[in-house]
Amino acid sequence: MSDTTAIESVLHENRVFDPPAAFARRAGHVHVPSMEAYHARHRRSIEDPEGFWSEAAEAFDWFTPFSKVLEWKLPDAKWFLGGTTNICHNCVDRQVDAGYGDDVAIIWEGEPMPGGRPEVRRLTYRELQAEVSRFANVLKGLGVERGDIVTIYMGMVPELAIAMLACARIGAPHSIIFGGFSAQAIADRVTDAQSRTLVTADGAWRRGKVVPLKGNVDAAIEMAGIVENVVVLKRTETAIGWTDGRDHWWHELTASASEECPCEAMDSEDMLFLLYTSGSTGKPKGIMHTTGGYMVYTALTAREVFNLVPDRDQVYWCTADIGWVTGHSYIVYGILPNRVPTLMYEGAPNHPEPDRFWDIVERHKVTQFYTAPTAIRAFMKWGDEHPRKHDLSSLQVLGTVGEPINPEAWIWYHETIGSKQCPIVDTWWQTETGGQLLTPLPGATPTVPGSCTLPFFGIDAAIVNEQGEEQPANTGGLLAIRQPWPSMLRGIYGDRPRFIDTYFSRIPGMYFAGDGARRDERGYFWIMGRVDDVINVSGHRLGTMEVESALVSHDAVVEAAVVGIPHEIKGTGIAAFCTLEPQHQPADEAATEALRATLSAHVGREIGPIARPDLIRFTDALPKTRSGKIMRRLLRDIAAGEDNPQDMSTLEDQSVLAQLRGT
Ligand code: WTA
């Protein structure tokens, strides 16, 4: 477990914050108003999951009603069997059909401020229906059929949401790649998914600069080959390469496309999307999510966890990128069915000034705000004067996701952003879980800084040892989920053995999340961090192996070992230890620095800028056990500057250690 300082501080945390009285007043209506209400519903959901979930599913339109709620043959769960529906219909058309076509579905704000003014677009459900249908017809026109995987690589523009909903509409699973990933990362994903259609933009705005999305796509296609059609949205004025016949402008194709496109009737268990995420070994894996269960679970969690209530002037804002699961579930799919406008912001939190987020909250009167601890730590560092310039009194609920939040950041969020008036929902979940599993409910759960508190309805979570035995209070163990839930992953695309091995082999009979955690005497969960070789950098998942492969793909590097180290802002930073080819040994300090910069840029090109190491050390050898395993724990301590006494007897060559400590 990587970040021992975080564990230390949470162990001593015992401040309890009841839901502030102002919350119920501001919200006007609270879905789950007390712990009694929470316990009663949670108990029901565990004792009678089929009854609970079939009632939850009634909030949606089904084209054919399901005949069975759950079929569970470990590790395969099927939900809402026999039912057909379409998530795009339930996000968009259902609102129009019910007479809410003129309600705002998406509020979008661009990053640049032309003439000092923000560029804002508001899309009603009716407009969204038209745009989505048009683009769905564009995809069909390019030969995309039900079941074909469409890759989307865009910035945070409304067309990203439009493209994903269009895919859902016609039953073509999407595979969205975060715009910060490299050409190589696109090539790997496109190849794995055998995706022949790609949707992108000429570029994306980030801190006043243009990220060359189309350039990366061109380079990726050169490597991967397989892509036949690329639709390009014009967002910037950058010059781009163009391949006639393969590349098409979004605006040209949509101009002539019809606004009529019926939703395909999808089976509950038809794949909705693939989303690649990092694991301990090998290349990123394509996590598969299906239609019915994901739809019901994400919308219900969004409603209860953020207390979404339509017709009460709420504006919900999640600052994640849609390229990550948080954006899939809690910008688009979980929010639109709740008929509360979802805000999308294109750019960086500190552009043009460090108060950009608070300016957005004030201007759009944001009521629910969902972000990552790493962002909160950055805001703390930038200073209180930035939020203080703005009226944040519209806020009702504050959320965090992606990594453990340190109590200092929690308290700052509570006081400086929430003026002590807003409950904080610290939500634990994963790409694989589809939706939030452990979380407070804002009007009910007393919160403790650093704890994600209690399981959501239908979630049977436990702290167990390797044998699956539940651990007593305050004893660390593995976080496991004992029963299936509707939005759980259905597999890893094209890799059944890895699916079973990763999630269902370590603890007999249960889903193993990959996190270490403990439960306190109240029953609250405290996440201690990953217990595998995954590191969580600024809330983004990276496999240490991925970064190591990127390093050794450079001529200078023979062997590399990558570990996570505590980092003030990122939570976890990346430390890399490399051994070098003799002819690449740097002669002096300047050459060493130059090589570090080269390797860091190389990793940025291979994976993406988020994977660039914070620290690179060169060494003659890596510490290994006699059986040849790299001693990562030892490297972690060395990188973090700690000198914990531990068992060195297995270290093969003791002189390696002395050398590493000396560098
Ligand atoms: C970590 C992001 C502590 C955890 C939605 C998990 C958290 C991994 C929290 C999944 C939280 C997520 N507290 N740790 N509230 N939320 N994590 O797939 O280690 O990008 O396994 O999904 O992030 O990351 P992923």
Residues whose N, C-alpha, C, O or C-beta is under 5 A from the ligand:
A	BS01	WTA	T400 V401 G402 E403 P404 D426 T427 W428 W429 Q430 T431 E432 C452 A513 D515 I527 G529 R530 G539 R541
